[in-house]
Amino acid sequence: MGNQEVIATTVIDAGPEPIWAFLAEANRFAEWVDATKKMRSIDPGPFGVDYVYKEYGGIYPFFAKSRWIVTTFVPCTHQIHMGDDGKVKMPLDIRVESLEDAGRSTTTQTRLTITLGLQPRWFVKPALAILWPLLMRKKAQASMNQTVANAKRLVEAEADVTEEA
Protein backbone atom coordinates (compact mmCIF):
# COMPACT_ATOMS: atom_id res chain seq x y z
CA MET A 1 0.00 0.00 0.00
CA GLY A 2 1.29 3.41 -0.93
CA ASN A 3 0.06 6.74 0.29
CA GLN A 4 -3.71 7.20 0.54
CA GLU A 5 -5.98 10.19 1.06
CA VAL A 6 -9.56 11.08 1.85
CA ILE A 7 -11.20 14.36 0.87
CA ALA A 8 -14.38 15.99 2.15
CA THR A 9 -15.97 19.28 1.13
CA THR A 10 -18.91 21.32 2.33
CA VAL A 11 -20.36 24.75 1.64
CA ILE A 12 -20.91 26.85 4.75
CA ASP A 13 -23.32 29.80 4.95
CA ALA A 14 -20.72 32.19 6.37
CA GLY A 15 -17.76 34.19 5.14
CA PRO A 16 -14.18 32.93 5.35
CA GLU A 17 -13.30 34.97 8.47
CA PRO A 18 -15.58 33.21 10.99
CA ILE A 19 -14.67 29.84 9.50
CA TRP A 20 -10.98 30.65 9.77
CA ALA A 21 -11.38 31.78 13.38
CA PHE A 22 -13.21 28.53 14.16
CA LEU A 23 -10.50 26.42 12.47
CA ALA A 24 -7.81 28.14 14.58
CA GLU A 25 -9.39 27.15 17.92
CA ALA A 26 -7.30 24.06 18.71
CA ASN A 27 -9.05 23.63 22.06
CA ARG A 28 -12.26 22.85 20.08
CA PHE A 29 -10.83 20.21 17.70
CA ALA A 30 -12.33 17.29 19.67
CA GLU A 31 -15.72 19.02 19.38
CA TRP A 32 -15.85 18.83 15.59
CA VAL A 33 -13.04 16.64 14.21
CA ASP A 34 -14.63 13.19 14.21
CA ALA A 35 -11.35 11.28 14.59
CA THR A 36 -10.14 13.43 17.51
CA LYS A 37 -11.31 11.85 20.73
CA LYS A 38 -9.45 14.21 23.06
CA MET A 39 -6.82 16.92 23.00
CA ARG A 40 -3.75 15.97 25.06
CA SER A 41 -1.94 19.30 24.89
CA ILE A 42 -2.26 22.60 23.09
CA ASP A 43 0.41 25.26 22.54
CA PRO A 44 -0.40 28.40 24.51
CA GLY A 45 0.89 30.65 21.73
CA PRO A 46 -0.92 32.04 18.68
CA PHE A 47 -2.20 29.56 16.09
CA GLY A 48 -0.01 29.63 12.99
CA VAL A 49 3.16 28.12 11.51
CA ASP A 50 5.02 25.94 14.04
CA TYR A 51 1.98 25.68 16.32
CA VAL A 52 2.04 22.23 17.98
CA TYR A 53 -0.80 20.24 19.47
CA LYS A 54 -1.16 16.65 20.64
CA GLU A 55 -4.29 14.55 20.54
CA TYR A 56 -5.63 11.08 21.05
CA GLY A 57 -7.83 9.68 18.33
CA GLY A 58 -8.11 7.67 15.17
CA ILE A 59 -10.60 5.52 13.33
CA TYR A 60 -11.99 2.41 14.98
CA PRO A 61 -10.30 0.08 15.80
CA PHE A 62 -7.05 2.03 15.44
CA PHE A 63 -6.54 4.74 18.06
CA ALA A 64 -3.26 6.35 19.05
CA LYS A 65 -1.62 9.42 20.49
CA SER A 66 -0.42 11.80 17.79
CA ARG A 67 1.57 15.00 17.53
CA TRP A 68 0.66 17.69 14.98
CA ILE A 69 2.47 20.79 13.78
CA VAL A 70 1.07 23.52 11.56
CA THR A 71 3.47 23.87 8.61
CA THR A 72 1.51 26.23 6.34
CA PHE A 73 -0.75 29.07 7.44
CA VAL A 74 -2.11 31.51 4.87
CA PRO A 75 -4.86 33.48 6.67
CA CYS A 76 -8.42 32.83 5.52
CA THR A 77 -7.34 30.47 2.73
CA HIS A 78 -4.99 27.57 3.54
CA GLN A 79 -3.52 25.54 6.40
CA ILE A 80 -1.42 22.39 6.42
CA HIS A 81 -0.91 20.37 9.60
CA MET A 82 1.53 17.46 9.67
CA GLY A 83 0.53 14.69 12.07
CA ASP A 84 2.47 11.65 13.22
CA ASP A 85 1.42 8.78 15.47
CA GLY A 86 4.63 6.78 15.10
CA LYS A 87 3.10 4.41 12.54
CA VAL A 88 1.57 6.79 9.99
CA LYS A 89 2.40 10.33 8.94
CA MET A 90 -0.73 12.34 8.20
CA PRO A 91 -0.62 15.57 6.18
CA LEU A 92 -3.87 17.46 6.75
CA ASP A 93 -4.65 20.09 4.10
CA ILE A 94 -7.42 22.60 4.93
CA ARG A 95 -8.67 25.04 2.29
CA VAL A 96 -11.21 27.83 2.66
CA GLU A 97 -12.60 29.40 -0.52
CA SER A 98 -15.11 32.26 -0.65
CA LEU A 99 -17.98 31.65 -3.07
CA GLU A 100 -19.29 35.18 -2.77
CA ASP A 101 -20.82 36.53 -5.96
CA ALA A 102 -22.10 40.06 -5.33
CA GLY A 103 -24.47 39.98 -8.29
CA ARG A 104 -26.06 36.67 -7.34
CA SER A 105 -26.83 36.76 -3.64
CA THR A 106 -26.47 38.67 -0.42
CA THR A 107 -25.66 35.46 1.45
CA THR A 108 -21.98 34.77 1.80
CA GLN A 109 -20.97 31.17 1.28
CA THR A 110 -17.60 29.55 1.70
CA ARG A 111 -16.31 26.17 0.58
CA LEU A 112 -14.36 24.20 3.17
CA THR A 113 -12.25 21.33 1.82
CA ILE A 114 -10.24 19.05 4.08
CA THR A 115 -7.84 16.45 2.72
CA LEU A 116 -6.17 13.91 4.99
CA GLY A 117 -3.24 12.00 3.61
CA LEU A 118 -1.94 8.76 5.06
CA GLN A 119 1.74 7.92 4.66
CA PRO A 120 2.33 4.60 6.46
CA ARG A 121 5.77 3.61 7.65
CA TRP A 122 7.26 0.45 6.17
CA PHE A 123 6.25 -1.83 9.04
CA VAL A 124 2.55 -0.83 8.75
CA LYS A 125 2.24 -1.04 4.96
CA PRO A 126 1.50 -4.81 4.75
CA ALA A 127 -1.40 -4.61 7.22
CA LEU A 128 -2.83 -1.47 5.63
CA ALA A 129 -2.54 -3.01 2.17
CA ILE A 130 -5.20 -5.46 3.32
CA LEU A 131 -7.23 -3.29 5.71
CA TRP A 132 -7.43 -0.09 3.63
CA PRO A 133 -9.56 -1.43 0.75
CA LEU A 134 -11.58 -3.83 2.93
CA LEU A 135 -12.38 -1.62 5.90
CA MET A 136 -10.43 1.56 6.48
CA ARG A 137 -11.16 3.56 3.29
CA LYS A 138 -14.92 3.66 4.02
CA LYS A 139 -14.38 4.42 7.71
CA ALA A 140 -11.86 7.18 6.95
CA GLN A 141 -14.15 8.77 4.36
CA ALA A 142 -17.16 8.61 6.70
CA SER A 143 -15.11 10.21 9.47
CA MET A 144 -13.93 13.01 7.17
CA ASN A 145 -17.49 13.60 5.91
CA GLN A 146 -18.70 13.84 9.51
CA THR A 147 -15.88 16.29 10.31
CA VAL A 148 -16.87 18.79 7.61
CA ALA A 149 -20.57 18.36 8.50
CA ASN A 150 -19.72 19.16 12.14
CA ALA A 151 -17.75 22.26 11.09
CA LYS A 152 -20.67 23.45 8.96
CA ARG A 153 -23.19 22.92 11.75
CA LEU A 154 -21.12 24.67 14.41
CA VAL A 155 -19.99 27.63 12.28
CA GLU A 156 -23.51 28.28 10.96
CA ALA A 157 -25.00 28.02 14.47
CA GLU A 158 -22.45 30.49 15.81
CA ALA A 159 -23.07 32.83 12.85
CA ASP A 160 -26.83 32.73 13.62
CA VAL A 161 -26.18 33.66 17.27
CA THR A 162 -23.90 36.54 16.20
CA GLU A 163 -26.51 37.88 13.76
CA GLU A 164 -29.24 37.78 16.42
CA ALA A 165 -27.14 39.72 18.94
C-alpha positions as CSV (number, residue, x, y, z in Angstrom):
1,M,0.0,0.0,0.0
2,G,1.3,3.4,-0.9
3,N,0.1,6.7,0.3
4,Q,-3.7,7.2,0.5
5,E,-6.0,10.2,1.1
6,V,-9.6,11.1,1.8
7,I,-11.2,14.4,0.9
8,A,-14.4,16.0,2.2
9,T,-16.0,19.3,1.1
10,T,-18.9,21.3,2.3
11,V,-20.4,24.8,1.6
12,I,-20.9,26.9,4.8
13,D,-23.3,29.8,5.0
14,A,-20.7,32.2,6.4
15,G,-17.8,34.2,5.1
16,P,-14.2,32.9,5.3
17,E,-13.3,35.0,8.5
18,P,-15.6,33.2,11.0
19,I,-14.7,29.8,9.5
20,W,-11.0,30.7,9.8
21,A,-11.4,31.8,13.4
22,F,-13.2,28.5,14.2
23,L,-10.5,26.4,12.5
24,A,-7.8,28.1,14.6
25,E,-9.4,27.1,17.9
26,A,-7.3,24.1,18.7
27,N,-9.1,23.6,22.1
28,R,-12.3,22.8,20.1
29,F,-10.8,20.2,17.7
30,A,-12.3,17.3,19.7
31,E,-15.7,19.0,19.4
32,W,-15.9,18.8,15.6
33,V,-13.0,16.6,14.2
34,D,-14.6,13.2,14.2
35,A,-11.4,11.3,14.6
36,T,-10.1,13.4,17.5
37,K,-11.3,11.9,20.7
38,K,-9.5,14.2,23.1
39,M,-6.8,16.9,23.0
40,R,-3.8,16.0,25.1
41,S,-1.9,19.3,24.9
42,I,-2.3,22.6,23.1
43,D,0.4,25.3,22.5
44,P,-0.4,28.4,24.5
45,G,0.9,30.7,21.7
46,P,-0.9,32.0,18.7
47,F,-2.2,29.6,16.1
48,G,0.0,29.6,13.0
49,V,3.2,28.1,11.5
50,D,5.0,25.9,14.0
51,Y,2.0,25.7,16.3
52,V,2.0,22.2,18.0
53,Y,-0.8,20.2,19.5
54,K,-1.2,16.7,20.6
55,E,-4.3,14.6,20.5
56,Y,-5.6,11.1,21.1
57,G,-7.8,9.7,18.3
58,G,-8.1,7.7,15.2
59,I,-10.6,5.5,13.3
60,Y,-12.0,2.4,15.0
61,P,-10.3,0.1,15.8
62,F,-7.1,2.0,15.4
63,F,-6.5,4.7,18.1
64,A,-3.3,6.3,19.0
65,K,-1.6,9.4,20.5
66,S,-0.4,11.8,17.8
67,R,1.6,15.0,17.5
68,W,0.7,17.7,15.0
69,I,2.5,20.8,13.8
70,V,1.1,23.5,11.6
71,T,3.5,23.9,8.6
72,T,1.5,26.2,6.3
73,F,-0.7,29.1,7.4
74,V,-2.1,31.5,4.9
75,P,-4.9,33.5,6.7
76,C,-8.4,32.8,5.5
77,T,-7.3,30.5,2.7
78,H,-5.0,27.6,3.5
79,Q,-3.5,25.5,6.4
80,I,-1.4,22.4,6.4
81,H,-0.9,20.4,9.6
82,M,1.5,17.5,9.7
83,G,0.5,14.7,12.1
84,D,2.5,11.6,13.2
85,D,1.4,8.8,15.5
86,G,4.6,6.8,15.1
87,K,3.1,4.4,12.5
88,V,1.6,6.8,10.0
89,K,2.4,10.3,8.9
90,M,-0.7,12.3,8.2
91,P,-0.6,15.6,6.2
92,L,-3.9,17.5,6.7
93,D,-4.7,20.1,4.1
94,I,-7.4,22.6,4.9
95,R,-8.7,25.0,2.3
96,V,-11.2,27.8,2.7
97,E,-12.6,29.4,-0.5
98,S,-15.1,32.3,-0.7
99,L,-18.0,31.6,-3.1
100,E,-19.3,35.2,-2.8
101,D,-20.8,36.5,-6.0
102,A,-22.1,40.1,-5.3
103,G,-24.5,40.0,-8.3
104,R,-26.1,36.7,-7.3
105,S,-26.8,36.8,-3.6
106,T,-26.5,38.7,-0.4
107,T,-25.7,35.5,1.4
108,T,-22.0,34.8,1.8
109,Q,-21.0,31.2,1.3
110,T,-17.6,29.6,1.7
111,R,-16.3,26.2,0.6
112,L,-14.4,24.2,3.2
113,T,-12.2,21.3,1.8
114,I,-10.2,19.1,4.1
115,T,-7.8,16.4,2.7
116,L,-6.2,13.9,5.0
117,G,-3.2,12.0,3.6
118,L,-1.9,8.8,5.1
119,Q,1.7,7.9,4.7
120,P,2.3,4.6,6.5
121,R,5.8,3.6,7.6
122,W,7.3,0.4,6.2
123,F,6.2,-1.8,9.0
124,V,2.6,-0.8,8.8
125,K,2.2,-1.0,5.0
126,P,1.5,-4.8,4.7
127,A,-1.4,-4.6,7.2
128,L,-2.8,-1.5,5.6
129,A,-2.5,-3.0,2.2
130,I,-5.2,-5.5,3.3
131,L,-7.2,-3.3,5.7
132,W,-7.4,-0.1,3.6
133,P,-9.6,-1.4,0.7
134,L,-11.6,-3.8,2.9
135,L,-12.4,-1.6,5.9
136,M,-10.4,1.6,6.5
137,R,-11.2,3.6,3.3
138,K,-14.9,3.7,4.0
139,K,-14.4,4.4,7.7
140,A,-11.9,7.2,7.0
141,Q,-14.2,8.8,4.4
142,A,-17.2,8.6,6.7
143,S,-15.1,10.2,9.5
144,M,-13.9,13.0,7.2
145,N,-17.5,13.6,5.9
146,Q,-18.7,13.8,9.5
147,T,-15.9,16.3,10.3
148,V,-16.9,18.8,7.6
149,A,-20.6,18.4,8.5
150,N,-19.7,19.2,12.1
151,A,-17.8,22.3,11.1
152,K,-20.7,23.5,9.0
153,R,-23.2,22.9,11.7
154,L,-21.1,24.7,14.4
155,V,-20.0,27.6,12.3
156,E,-23.5,28.3,11.0
157,A,-25.0,28.0,14.5
158,E,-22.4,30.5,15.8
159,A,-23.1,32.8,12.9
160,D,-26.8,32.7,13.6
161,V,-26.2,33.7,17.3
162,T,-23.9,36.5,16.2
163,E,-26.5,37.9,13.8
164,E,-29.2,37.8,16.4
165,A,-27.1,39.7,18.9
